[in-house]
Every structure is written in C-alpha cells, then in structure tokens.
Amino acid sequence: MTDPGDPSGYPDLEALSFEEAYRRLSEVAVFLEDGGVSLSDAVARYEEGMQLVHLCNRLLDDAELRVSNINDWVTDDSVPEMDDGSDVDGDGLPF
C-alpha cells in the first residue's frame, strides 16, 4: 500500500496545481459521501484523498513561505541583487 504522506505514490498528482488538487479532493469527498461502493473502492479513493490533502497542504505551505519571504523583502531596506550586481529583471524587485 502507498504511504498516504508520500504524494509520489500517485505520480500524476504531483503535476496538479492547488486548484486542480482541491477540485479533485472535493470529487473524492462527494464519491465517498455518496456511498454505495465496494470497500476496496472506498479505501482506494480515501487513500487518493489523503494524498491530495497532503499535496494541498504542501502547496499552501509553499505559498505561505513565498508570501512571507516577499513581506520580509518589502520590510528590508536593501534590494536583493543577482551575482552580477543587478536585480533580477531591473525593476528593483527580487522576483
């Protein structure tokens, strides 16, 4: 059985955006709530749902870190520079 904390068990999940993963997770929830499926199918969909939960949480954590880094940069007086002494695209922003 695939480790529910390891999204690599479902390789196609890693390519999903947050919105796609969340939509797919909602579909899994509806499927499980509707019932009328075999135990095997229900467990397989539950496992997929848990993979999607972990993926969504990781994507949200990554986004939160990016926002935090941007906020830190905005409150810092210095503008990050590239190795050649210029900023990333000449607009004074590091991204």
Secondary structure, DSSP 8 states (H G I E B T S, - for coil): ---TT-GGGSGGGGG--HHHHHHHHHHHHHHHHH--S-HHHHHHHHHHHHHHHHHHHHHHHHHHHHHHHHHHHHHSSS----TTSS-SSSSS---
